[in-house]
Amino acid sequence: MRIDKFLKVSRILKKREVGKQLALNERLYINDKLAKASSEVKVGDVVRIIFGHREITIRVLDIRLTASKEQAFEMYEVIEEKKEN
């Protein structure tokens, strides 16, 4: 599944367009490699997302085409979350 779609379905981001912008601004990584919005993500991949002063690292646990709010939280686990002051 494309990373921008995964981030939307898992409800980490509200819109796919935000994922695309993060990728264009070099703020999206899969397994420590810079990712494009179209980069494929698989179960077990580690994704790092940088939002301004916040950075979150997650591990992909499940890939689903659609997910309810409860199911969305089962699609990933947060490994690390950092906030810069």
C-alpha positions in Angstrom: 0.0 0.0 0.0 1.2 3.5 -0.7 2.5 5.3 2.4 0.2 8.3 1.9 -2.8 6.1 1.8 -1.6 4.0 4.8 -1.3 7.2 6.9 -4.8 8.2 5.9 -6.5 4.8 6.5 -4.6 4.4 9.8 -5.8 7.9 10.8 -2.3 9.2 11.6 -3.1 11.9 9.0 -6.5 13.3 8.1 -5.8 13.7 4.4 -3.6 12.0 1.8 -2.5 15.4 0.6 -0.8 16.0 3.9 1.2 12.8 3.4 2.2 14.0 -0.1 3.4 17.3 1.3 5.4 15.6 4.0 7.1 13.5 1.4 7.8 16.5 -0.9 9.4 18.3 2.0 11.6 15.3 3.0 9.8 14.7 6.3 8.7 11.1 5.6 11.0 8.0 6.0 10.4 4.3 5.6 13.1 2.1 7.2 15.4 5.2 7.5 15.2 5.9 3.7 13.5 9.1 2.4 10.1 8.2 1.1 7.9 9.5 -1.7 4.1 9.6 -1.3 3.9 6.7 -3.7 6.4 4.5 -1.8 5.1 1.1 -0.8 4.8 0.3 2.9 4.6 -3.3 4.2 4.0 -5.0 7.5 7.1 -4.7 9.7 8.3 -1.4 8.1 9.3 1.4 10.4 8.0 4.8 9.4 9.3 8.1 10.7 7.2 11.3 10.2 8.4 14.8 11.1 5.7 17.4 11.8 7.3 20.7 12.5 8.5 20.4 16.1 7.1 16.9 16.6 8.5 13.6 15.3 6.8 10.2 15.5 8.2 6.7 14.7 5.8 3.8 14.1 6.0 0.2 13.1 3.4 -1.1 10.6 1.5 -4.0 12.1 -1.3 -4.4 9.5 -2.4 -3.2 6.1 -6.1 -2.6 5.5 -7.9 -0.9 2.6 -10.4 0.6 5.0 -10.6 0.7 8.8 -12.9 1.9 11.5 -11.5 4.2 14.2 -10.9 1.2 16.5 -9.3 -0.9 13.7 -7.1 2.0 12.7 -5.2 2.0 16.0 -4.4 -1.7 15.4 -2.6 -1.0 12.2 0.5 0.4 13.8 2.4 0.8 17.1 4.2 3.9 18.2 7.9 3.2 18.8 9.0 6.7 19.7 7.5 10.2 19.9 9.7 13.3 20.3 8.7 17.0 20.8 11.2 19.8 20.3 10.8 23.0 22.3 
